[in-house]
Amino acid sequence: MAMSAKTPPNPLVTDVHISLSWKPRRPISLNFSPNPPKPQISLKKPQQTSATLNTDPILDPTNLNSRISQLCIQGNVEQALQLLNHSTDEQDPIAIDEDTYISLLRLCQFKRAASEGSHVYAHISSSLSSPARFTKRLGNALLGMLVRFGNMFDAWFVFAKMEERDVFSWNVMVGGYAKAGLFDEALDLYQQMMWVGIKPDVYTFPCVLRTCGGIPDWVTGREVHVHVIRFGFESDIDVVNALITMYAKSGDLYSARKLFDQMPVRDRISWNAMISGYFENGECLEGLKLFMTMRVLSVEPNLMTMTSVITAAELLGDERLGRELHGFMVITGFAVDLAVSNALIHMYVSLLNMEEAEKIFIRMGFRDVVSWTAMMSGYVKNELPTKAVETYEQMELEGVMPDEVAVAGVLSAYTCLGLLDRGIRLHEFVIERGLISHTMVGNMLVDMYMKCGRVVKALEVFKQIAEKNAISWNSMILGFQINDQNFDALKSFRKMPFNLKPNCVAYIAALSACASIGALMCGKEIHAHALRNGLAFEDFIPNALMDMYAKCGRMKYAQTQFNVHENKDVSSWNIMLNGYARQERGDLAVELFDRMQEKGLSPNHITFTALLCACSRSGMVNECWDYFDSMSQRYSISPNLKHYTCMVDLLGRAGWLEEAQEFIEKIPIDPDVGVWGAFLSACRVHQRFDLGEPAAQFIFDRLDLQNRPGYHVLLSRFYGDNERWDRVARVRKMMIKKGLTADPGCSWVEVKGTVHAFLTADESHPQMKEIYSVLNGLYERISAAGFDMPGHSSADVIEASKAEIFCGHTERSAIAFGLINTTPGMPIRVTKNLYMCRNCHHTIKLIAKVVRREITVRDTEQFHHFKDGSCSCGDEWYWGDVLDKII
């Protein structure tokens, strides 16, 4: 449908009410005819002006307009506005002609006087008759000023109310939208310009092409290229430069280079566009070759050329090239320029050469916020957060106002150092400065609060982030996981918008959350999600998948993942060894370790920790000793306290307590509470209180240095079994004084892809009545079958009372829930955050026998596979918090 270039039949906007801060005392209307050469001016009688204006005592309309125009030529915007205000005198207002308005608008635009320009715009709007229409000249002047100030709303209103528009009108609007980052709106307006029959000029195409490159939109860019040829601008150097930039930013280097080679005349912009295009697309060598060709042809580079070339060394990671470029900058005199110095700092920072970066920084005569930010980022990247904080403080002393990048950098340093108080003060500062609206700052605040354990504060900041990106969600997922809020981590992973793909960090955090609570089905879903997004074999994700399957008790799945993982590192083998240790499969751990040796991989201290644990839990005493001896003799790995703890655990499980005590005395380094804790647990299990007393005394004397409740619990149980109630009371008082409590018991069971949690003394679950009914029914069936239920003797009552604190019996509720909601014969898998007490262990063995189901319970130390009234652990386990951190 053909459309006129004049006022469109459908206005671009309807009449919009504009509320302005300045209002004339009496509005005067200027009536514009449909196509007037100039607006009609009504002459009024002369009137007196203020003596402070330094003008003639009596002015007629002609003198007033002439005086305002003179002031505009002189650049005196203040007095010009005073005269403009005087024209609206209540007694005898004077009309202002169009040329005067245009002079005022151009002066405000030139002076960048936004408030004064708004004042003039208000004056013009109040002087127009209704319906208001702007002539082409006046409208273009208004558009130029409003777009310059970034006021696209009022610019769009003026554009819609213009009687006639020329190519300048359209160019200004297209350029304004592009400058404001509204690329889609800019391209839509260009298409509308073509539809109404306005012929583009040499200023139209560069703006539109830059917009296509900014999206980037290669398809639309190709269409605009056709328009360039159609309208005969294919030989204009500015247009061709814009085409080269568009193709380069769209990744089409072939078309960009073809245009560049066909240019009969090239300027420095042409060379810069092509060289930077190569660098932006990772073709650094081609960009450097073109730069050398530029030098051979005696084309002098400028600052843009040099800053682009510096990025080549940064992208290639070539310090030698970077130093050569640095020397070239010094010789040619570019090194003294602020932008070049900043680029050199960035280059050396990326090359991890902070010494050279510091030299450039110190020699700079003037430093802007980019200079300071580059140094802070470099210190953080090189793991020097203290120096980053010192740099930020020095920047503040020199009065340089930080921007959002600087704030994000110092927040990262605060996070590394755990400086929460300073981070909170900086949070208040960014709110005052309005920097909180930047997504980058919000993300760093979330990261800081999460890593400092302030989950509620992190969630509060997250909700305030207006434009959440993938990093925002990834930070929340990781933050919940590291704070042991695994359910919230998985919820955040599922709530993440579809268009924002999780990165490797988010996948690893989500898989770790699944591993912590035994959410196998959820872990499988995340595995499938990673496969669909092509990240299942990226970074540490294969290892995270192996760890998840191993901790969920599915070693076959872990083994399959291990076999398909092509780039296995030592961590991959360690994860599998840890999995076999939890399953008490020392034979498989030894077999895997032998395969590792055949592959030529060197084990590390973590490898031997897992291997020794596996052998210890499987009763492989001789093999465990052999591997322990080979650590230093064959592999040159000095045993640490974790390895010694494993050996004490080995001897304790075998009942060789005297040998274990002698072994501790011969340890070449001072044994810690972990070593003595393993020995104390063995003494308690074998009821050797006489040997355990020194270990208990050692741990008791060091309780002030320990903030882990597990050791307090271990001592309480040891003293309680030995009827040392005075010592029990003292340990309990220490716990109360420190604010330490045993973690509340919690068990998780996954049914139909949903994980259900059961807490100690928590009856909020909707099926709790059914769960209690099922448990009571099971107890009756066990008794009817002739099995002894724990809890009848006085000793059992005492044991149950203690276990209520240290176990919680939550696994029973989880198992009952699984029995209710799964089909008969299906295995039930439960994950528990505490150790399983003796009563629960015995009860679950009997439940597994009467219901004829396989039940697996993973507590903090190992897996318990119950089947036909027996357990895979052989009814051996250790109370205390001594081995949960070893593997």
N, C-alpha and C positions, 0 to 999 in steps of 0.2 A: 504494500500500500504506500503510495507516494505521500510524502509529508513535506510541509513547507519549512524553510529555514527560519521563518518568522515565528511568532508565538505559537507553540504547538496547540492543537485543538484540545488535548488533554494536558492541563498544566502539570509540571513536574511535581509541584506540591500545591496543596490547597492553601488558602490564606492562613497564615500563622501569626498568632498574637506574640509580639516581641515585647518583653518587659525590660526596660532600660533604666539605668540608675538616674539619668539626667532627663528632665522633662522641661520643655519651654513653657513659659507662662501662658502663651496663647498661640496655638498652632496656626500656621499660615499654609495654605494649599497652593501648590504649583500645578497648573493644569497643562499636561503634555498632550498635544494633538497626536493622532495616530502616527504620522511620519513628519515630525517637525524638523526643520533644519536646526533650530535652536528653541529652547523653551521660551514662552512669552513671559516677559517680566513686567509686573505692574509697578509703576513709579509712584512713590509716596513723597510727601513734602519733606524737606530737610528736617533733621532733628539734631538736638544737642548731644554730644558724646562726652564721655568722662574726660576730665583734664588729665587724668593719669595715663591715658592712652597716647599722649603726645601727638594728637592729630588736630586737624582744623576744628574750630569750635562748632561749625555747622557742616553736616555732611548730608548730601543727597544720596539716593541709591547708587548712582554712578560712582561717586567718590568713595562710598563705603566698600563697594566691590573692588574698586581699583586699589584702595588702601590694603585690603586683605590680600589681594594678589601680590602687591609689593612686599608685604611681610612674608609671604610664602617664598618669593624669590630670595629674600634675605635669610630665609631659614628660621624665622622667628615664629615658632608655632604657638608659643604662649600668648603673645599679643594678638595674633591672628584669631585665636579662639575667643579672646576677650571681645574683639570686635564682632565676631560671629554671635556671641551671646547678646551683645548690645542691639543686634538687628531685631531682636524679638521684644523690644520695648512695648509695654502694654499700651501706651498712649498712641504711638505711631510706628508700628513695625515696618521694617524695610525688607523687601524680598532680596534673596541672594540668587545670582544667576548661576547657570550650570558650570561655566568656566571657572568661577570662583570655587565652587565645590570641588571640582576636579583638581584644582591647584592645591587645595587643602588636603585632599585624599592622598595625592602623590607626595606631598611633604611629610605627612604622617607615615606613609609607607617607607620613604627614604630614611626618616629619623627612627623608624621602628617604634613609634610612639603608639602603642596599642590602646591605652586608655583614651588618649586624645582622638585617635581614629574612631573608636567606638562612640565618642561624643559627637563627632561630625556625622557619623552614620545615623545616630539618633536624630540629629537636627534635620537631616535629609528626609528621613522616614516620616517625621512629623509634618514636613512641609508638602508632602505629596497629597494630591486629592485621592479620594476613594472611588473606584478601586485603584490601588497604587500600581504604577508602571514606571520602569526605569528606561531611559533612553539608552541607546547602545553605548555612547561615549561615557555617560555617567555610570552605567552598569559595569562597563569594563574597568573603570577606575575603582569602583567599589570592590569588584572581584579581585583585582590585583592586590589591594590593600588587605582585604579579609583573608585571602589565601596566604599572603605573606605572614599573617599573624596566626595561621593555623585554625582560623575560625570557619570550619567548613559548613557548619550548620547555617550561619547567616549568609555565607557565600552561596549555598544552594538556594536559599530563599530569594536572594537578589537575582540569581541566574534564572529562576523560575518566573520572576516578575519582569524580566526584560522584554521590551516591545520587539526587539530584533537582536539576533546574536550573530556575530561573525566568527571566523576561525580563531581569533584571539580569545574570545569568550570561552570557546570549547577547550582550547589549549590550556588556559589558566585553570579550569576546573579539573581537567584530566591530570595535570601536573600536581594540583593541590591534593587530590585523592591519593595519587601515587606517593607523594612526599609524606602523607599521613599514614602510609602503610596499608591503605585500603585498596589493594591491588585489583580485587575483583570489581569494585565499584568503578575504578578508573577505566578498566577494559570495557565494562558495560557502557560507560559514557562515550567511549570512543566508537563503539558499535552504533550507538544511537546517533552520533555525529555523522557517521557514514550514511545511515538510513535517511536522515533529513536532507542529505545532498550537500553538506559542507565539504569542500575540497581541502584535504590536509595540506599543510605547508611544511617547510623545512624544520620548523620547531615542533611539529606534532609528532613525527615519527621517533625522534630520539627519546622523548618522554614515554611514548607507548611501548617502545622496545625495552627500555629500562624496566618498565612495569612487568613485561613478560618474563624478563630475566629474574626479577625479584620473586616471582611465585615459586619456581619457574614454570612457564607454560610454553613448551616447545611447539605445540600444535598451533596456538594462537600466534606465536611469533612467526611461524612459517606463513600464516595468512597475511600478517602485516608486511612481511617481506614481499609478497605478491603485490600488495597495495603500493609499496615503495616503487616497484618496477612499473606498475600501471600508471602512476602519476609522475614518473620520470625523475625520481630522486636517487636512482641507483648509483650515480656518480658523485653525489654530494658527500664530502668526506665526513661530516658530522653524522650523517645518517648511516653510512657504512660502518663507522666506529661503533655506533649503537647496535648495529646488526651483529658485529663481531662479539661484543659484550653479551648480547642476548644468547647467541649460540653457545658461547663458552660457559655461561652460567647454567644453561640447559644441558650441558654435558656433550654437546655436538661439536667437538673440536675439529672434525673434518670440514664441516661447513664453514666454521669460523676461519680456519686456515686458508680455505679456498678463496674466501672473500678477501682476506688479507693479501694473498699473493696476487690477486687480480687488480688491486688498487694501483692506479697510475701514480698517485701521489699519496704519501703517508706522512702524518705528523706524529709527534711523540705520543699522543693519545692512542693512535693506532697501535704503535709498538707496545705501549703499556697494557692495552686491552688484551692483546694476544699473549704477551708474556704472563700476565697475571692469570689469564684463562688457563694456561698450562699448569701453573702452580696450584690453582684452586681445584683442578681435576687430578692432582697427583702426578702429573707428567713433568716432574721437576727437571729432568735432564733435557727434555725438549725446550723447556722454558729457558734454561741456561744457554743452550745452543743459540736460541733466538737472541738472547741478550748479547752474546758474543758477536753475532752477525750485526746487531745494532751498533756495536762499538766499531766494527770494521768499516761500516758505512758512514762513520763519523756523525752519527745521530747522538746528540748529547742527552744523557739520561736526566731525569728530574727526581724530585723526592719520591714521587709515587713509584717510579721505576726501582729505585734503590730499596725502598721498604718492601717491595714485592720480591726482589731478588734475595733479600736477607731470609725470607721465609723458606727459600729452597734448602738452605743448610739446615734449618730447623726441621723441615719435613724429611730430609734425607738422613738426619742424624749424623751428619759429617762435620766434625769439629774442625778438621783441617780446612775444609772449604769455608766454614764460617770465619776462621781467622783470616783467610785470604781476602774474603769480602770485607771484613773489618778493616784490614790494611788499605784496601782500595778506597773505602769511605774516608779514611784519614787523609790519604793522599789527595783525593778530589775535593776535600773540604766539606763533605756531606756529614761527617761524624759529629759536627757541632750542632746539627739541627736536632731539635727536641724529638721529632717523630722518628728519626733514624736512630737516635740514642735509645729510645724506648724499644724499637724493633731489635736492636742489638742485645739489649737486656733480655728480652723475651727469648731470643735465639740461644744465648748462653744458659739461661734457666732451663730451657728444654733439653739442652745438652748436658745438664747436671754440672755445669761449671760455674758455681756460685762465686768463685774467686774473681773471675773476669767480669762477671755481672756487677759485683761490688765495685770494682775499679771504675767501670763506666759510670756507675751511679754516683760515686764520690766526685768524679771529675765534672759532672754536669753543673753548668752554671745556674740553670733553672730546672726545677723538677715539678711536673704536674701530677695529678692524682694517678695517671696511668703509670708513671715511673714508680711511685710508691707501691702501687698495687702489684706491679710486675715483681718487685723484690719480695713482697709478702708472699705472693703465690709461689715464688721460687723457694723460699725457705720452707713453706709447708710441703711442697713437692719433694724437697730434699730431706724431709723429716727433721727440720730444725724449727719446730713451732715456737720455741722461746724467742728466737731471733725475729720471727715474724711478729710476735707481740711487741717486742722492743721497737721494731720498725714502725708499727702502727702508732705507738705512743709518741715517737719522734715526729711522725707526720702531723699528729695533733698539735704538738708544741710549735711547729712551724706554721700553723694556721691553715693547712690544706684540708678542705672539707672532703671527707670520704664519700665515694659514690657506692652504688649497690655492689659492684665487684669487690671493692676494698672491704666493705662490711662482710661480705661472704667469705673472703679470705681470712680475715681475723677471727671470724666465728669458727672457721675450721681449726685454726690454731688453738682457740679456747677449748674446743672439743677434745683435741689431742691431749691437752694439759689438764683437762678436767676443771677448768676455771669457770665454774657455773656462775659464781657471783658476778664476775666481769661480763659474762655473757648476758645475764639478766639486765645489767645496766646498759649494755649495748642494745638490747632489745627495746628498752625504753627510749633510747636515742633514735633508733630507726623509726619508731612510731612518731616521735616529735618531728623528724625530718621528712616524713611521708615516704620513706624507703620500704616500709613494710608491704607496700603494694607490689613490689617486685617479687616474682616467683622465686628467683634465685635466693633472695634473702630469706623468704619464708621456708624454703627447703633446708637451708643451713640451720635455721632455728629449730626446725623439727628434728634434724639430725643431732644437734647439740643436746636438746632436752631429752631425747630418747637415750642417747649414750650416757647421759648423766642420771638416768633413772627417773626423770620427771615426765612420766607418760601422760598424765592428765594435761600438763602444760603443752606438751607436744601436740596432743590432739586438739587443743584449743587453737594453736597456731595453724594447724592443718586446715581447720574449718574456715579460717580467715583468709586462706589463699584463694584469690578470685579465680585465677587460671591455673588449675592444678595440671602439672605435666607428669610424664612417666616417673621422673625423679621424685616428685612429691609422694606418689603412691609407693614407690620402691622404698623410700625412707621410712614410711609408716610400717610396711611389711617387715622390714629388717628390724626396726625399733621394737615392735611388739615381740618379735622372736627372741631378741637378745635380752628382753626383760621377762622372759618365760611366760608371756601371755600368748600362748600358741594358738588358742582359738581365735583371738582377735587378729593374729597374723594371717590365718587362713581366711577369715571373713574379709579382711582388706584385700587379699589376693583375688577373691571372687568378686568383690565389688568394683575392682579396677575397671574403668571404662574399656570397652572393646577396642576402641581406636588407639588406646595407649598400651603398647605392648610392654610386658615386664622385661626387664633386663636380666642378665645372669645373676646379679646380686639378689633380685627378688625371687627368682626361681630357687636359688640355694637356700634363702631364708625360709621360704614356704616348705621346701623339702625337709629342712631341719626341724620345722615345727611339726610336720607329720611324723618324723622319726621320734620326736620327744614324747608324743602322746600315742604312738602306735597306730596312726591313722593310715592304714595300708591302702584302702580304696581311694582316699583323697590323694595319697601320694601317687597312685597309678594315674589318676586324672591329671595331675600336674605333669607327670611324665609324658602323657599323651599331648598335653598342651605345648610342652617344650618341643616335642617332635613336629607338631603342626607349624610352629614358628621357626623351625630350623635351628634351634639352640640346644638340642639334646646332647650334642657332642662338643659344645663350646665351653671353654674356660674350665671351671671346677664342677660344672653340672654333672658330668658322668660320675665323678667321685661322690657328689651329693646323692645321686640316685642309688649308688651302691650302699652308701651309709644308711639311707632310708630303708632300703629293703633288708639290710642286715639287722638294723635295730628293731624292725617289725617282725623279725624271726623268719624271714623268707630268704634263706641263704641260697636257695636254688636260683631265685630271681637275681640276687646279688651276683652270683657266679655267672649268670648269663650276661648281665650288664658288664661284668669284668671281662668276659671273653670278647665282646664286640667292641670294647674300648681300645682303639688302636694306639693311642698315645698314653699308655699307662706310665705313671711316675711312681716314685716310692710311696707317695700318699695312697695311691690306689691299692698297692699291696698291703699297706698298713691297715686300711679299712677292712679288707677281707680277713686279715689276721685277728683284728679286734672282734669281728663278727664270730669267728670260730671260737675265740676265747669266751665270749658270752654264751655260746652254745655248749661250752665245755667239750669241744672237739679238738683236743690237743693233737690227735693223729693227723687231722686234716690241716691244722696249722703248720705242723712240721713238714708235711708234704708240700704245702704252698711255699714255705720258706725255701725248701730245696729247689723248687722251680724258679724262685726268684734268683737264687744263686746261679742256676744254669743260664739265666738271661743276662748275667753279668751286672746286675744291679747291686749297688752297695747299700746294705741296710743302715739305718740310723738308730738313734737311741729309742725312738718311738717304736720301731720295728721290734726291738728286743723287749720292750715293755709288754707289748701285745703277746709276743711269743712266750715269754716267761709266765704271763698270766694264764695263757692257754694250757701250758704244761702243768702249772700249779693246780689249776682247777680240775684237770684230768688225772691227777695223781701220777704224772710222769716224772718221778723224782730224778732218776738218773739223767734223762734227756735234759731236764731243766738245768741241772748242774753243769752238764756239758756246754750248753749254750751260754750259761753265765760265764764260764771260764773262757770261752772263745771270744767273748766281747773284747777284752783287752789284748789277748794273745794273738788273735787272728785278724780282728777288724779294727783294732786300735781305738776302741770306744771305751772310755772310762765309765764304769757304772755310776749312776746317780742314785739319789735316795729312793726314787720310784723302783729301780731295779732291786735294791736291797729290800724294799718292802715286799716285793714279789717273792723273794727268796724266804723271808721270814714267814710269809703266808704259806709257802710251800711246806716248810718244816712244821708249821703249826697244824695244817690240815692233816699231815701224816702222823701227828701226835708226838713228834720229836721236839718237845718243848725245851729240854735241856740243851740240845744241839742248837735250837733257835736262839736261846739266850747267849750261848757261847759265840754264835755267829754275830749277834748284835755287838758284843763286846769287841770283836775284831774288825768292825767296820772302820775303814780309815778316815771317814768323815763323821762329824757329830750326827748321830741319828736324830731325826725329828719326831714329832708326835705321830706322824704317819707310820713310821717303823714300829714305835712302841704300841701304837694302837692295834696294828695287826697282831702283835704278840699278845696283847691284853685280850683281844677277842678269842684267840686260840686258847689262852688260859681259862677263860670263862666257859668256852664250849666243853673243854676237857676237865673243868672243875678243879684246876690247879691254882687255887687262890694264893697259895704260898709263893709261887713263881710270878704271879701276876701283880703282887703288891708293889714291887719296885717300878714296874711299868705304869701302874696307876698313879704312884707318887710323882713320877716324871711328868705325866700328862697333867696331873692336878696342879703342879707347881707352875705350869705354863698356860693355864687356862686364861690368865689375864691377857695373854698375847693372842688368843684364839677367839674369833667371833663366829665360829661354826658350831651350831648347836649339836652336831653329830657327836663330837668328842664329849660334850657335857652329858649327852644321853648315854654314851658308852660307859662313862664313869659311874653314872647313876645306877645303871643296871648291874655293873660289876660289884659296886658297894652294896647294892640291895641284895644280890644273891649271896654275898658274904656277910649279910646282916650287919653292915657298918652304917647304921641309919644316921649317925651323926655326920658322916661324910656325905651321905645322900642329901641331907638338909643343906649342907654348905654349898654343894654343887648347885642345888636348886636356887639358893639365894643368889649365887653368882649369875645364874641365868636371868633371874628377875631383875637384878641390878643392871645388867647389860641390855635388858629388853629383848633377850633371846628367847624364842619359843621354837619348839619343834614344828616343822612345816606341817600344816594341816594335811591329813591323809586325803588323797585323791586318786581315783582309779578311772580309767577311760576304756570304753568298749565301743567298737565301730560296728554299726548295724545298718545295712543297706546304704552304705556310703556316708552315713551321718555319725559323727562321734558324739557319744553321750558321756558326761562327766558325773561322778558321784563323790561328794565331799563328806568328810566325817561330820555326823550330826546334822546333815542338811537333808531335809525331807521335802524339798521344793519340787522334786521331779514328779511329773503328773502321774506316773505309774508306780509311785512309792508303795501304795497299799497292796497292789498286786505283787510287788517285789517281796514285801514282808510275808505275804501269804505263801508265796512260792518257797521262801527260805524256811518258814515254819513247817511246811509240808515236807521239804527235803530232810529236815532234822528228824521228823517223825518216821520217815521211810528208813533213814539210817539206823535209828534206834530199833525199829521193827525188824531190820535185817540182822540184828545181833551185834552191830558194831558199837564200840564205846565212843561216845561223844565227849570231847573235852569240856571242862567247865564244871564238873561235879565235885571234885575234891577241893579242899581249901587251898592247896597249892595251885590248882588250876584257876581258882577264883582270883588269887593274887596275880598270877601270870596274865589273866585276861584284863585285869585292871591296869597293869603296866602297859600291856599291848594296846589298850585303847588310846593311850597317848602316843605311842611310838609306831603303831601300825594303822589303827583306825578302822580296820576290817572292811574298808570300802570295796575291796575286790569281791566280797561276797555279793554285795548289791549289784555290781557290774555283771557278775556271772548270772545272777538270777534274771536280770534284764535281758541278757543274751539268750537265756533259755526260753523266755516268754516270746521273744520277737524273731527267733530264727527257726527254721524247720528242723525236725528231729534228725540227729546224726551229724549235723553241721558242727565243726569245731568252733570253739569260742576262744577268742584271744583278748586278753586284758593287759593293760599297761598300768603300772602303779608307781607313784612317786616316792614311796617309802619301802622299807624292808617288810617282808611278810613275817608275821609272828608265827610262833609254833602252833597255836591253836588254829589259825587260818590255814596253815599248810596242811595240817592233819584233816581239817574239815573238808577242804577242797579235794583232797585225795579220795575221800569217801563219796563226795558229791559226784566226782567223775566216774566212780564205780557204779553208783546206783542209777545214774542217768545214761550211762554207756556213751559218754561223749569224751572227746579229747579237749582238754582245757589247758591253755597256755597263759601263764602269768609272768610278765616281765617286771621284776622289781628293780631297785636301783643298782643291783649288782649282776643279776643273771636271769636267765630264762628258767622257768619251772614248767616242764611238760608233764601234765597229769594224765594218766591213762590206766584204766583197770585197777585203780587203787594204789598206784605207785607214782613216784616222781622221778624225773630225770636227774635230779640233784643228789639222789641217794639219801635224802633226809639230812643233808649236811648244808648248813649255811651259817653265816657269821652276822652277828648283830654289830652295829656301829657304822661309823662314817669313815672307813679307812681305805676302802678300795674303789669307791665310786668315782674318784678323780684320776685313777690310774689309767683306765682305758676309755 
